[in-house]
Amino acid sequence: MKNSIACLLLATFFVWTSCDQYPYQQGKILYTNFCENCHMADGSGLKALIPPLAGADYLSKNGAAIPCIIRNGIKGEMTVNGITYNTEMAGVERLTEFEITNIINYIHTSWGNDLPIVEHLQVREWLKPCEKNVKPF
Amino acid sequence: MKYLFIWLVVFSVLVGCQSSLSPDVLPMLGSPQIDQNGDSVAHTIPDFSFVDQDSNLVTNETFAGKAYVADFFFIACPTICPKTAKQMLRIHDYFKDDARLELLGHTLAPKYDTVAALNRYARNLGVSSKKWHFVTGDQATIYKMAPEYMNVALEDSDAPGGINHSGYLILVDKNRHIRSFCNGTDPEDVDRFIKDIEKLLNEK
């Protein structure tokens, strides 16, 4: 009896401490590995060369385009917060739709961003236009 | 009398340490060279001649009487360059109105980073060639300059972007000697580097 109470307490403790952690840990790690070199640890980008992700109007205006941009990259002009950028971004084809979802949710909830959480089924829909590289798992 | 020798050793160690730990003078870095008179002199940046984003000729004379921060980069570099550029920009903004310091970025991909490409890059960074020169030139000549600034630059098809290079920022004084360096991707190291630059500019 004593043992089971101890186990229960321990389990509660683990659940409690893990819930306390930042929810998009995988998104944060993937962001550090694949996005941070250019978009910077604070999402600030680089002047008129690399657009910011922190406070970027592009995220709320073109949310549906983001998964394909992450997977396949983007070329040509784009306007973010009134500034026109024209630096080619390389995509990261190896990312799964779950990983892309976690990256987006990390971006949506970091650096003062307060954008809605996206779900992976939604991301799966948004990835359809660039389906040639679909990798669901 | 028998302690005199020991005291002498202690004294010289103290004096020796004091001069090398002196907080106001930056060391001379790099391997010393031997000049024509057989004297040892600190490592000296050799003559160079490149062209910047406004087609200006940039040589050692461009920096006569001035200190400068040098680095190596290329526009399409997918790894460390944007972070390094961000830190160079911090240094640029910090010393914006101080004519005693300029910046010199060497492209490692002169085939792509032409004068026109560098001009667009500098404009998008919002900087002028009066303060920050982005130079291009003969590729082999640029690559030979990298080790003079304690940087590594190698073409490597396995490296992201095709060029393997280090992101060190190098502080050169008005006598062409290297006086400090930092890791251009580490903001805290750059904080220390900015203090070193101030120290150098305040040297008599």
Interface residues (C-beta under 8 A of the other chain):
Chain A: N37 C38 M40 L46 K47 A48 L49 I50 E88 A90
Chain B: A76 P78 T79 I80 P82 K83 A85 K86 L89 Y121 R123 N124 L125 G126
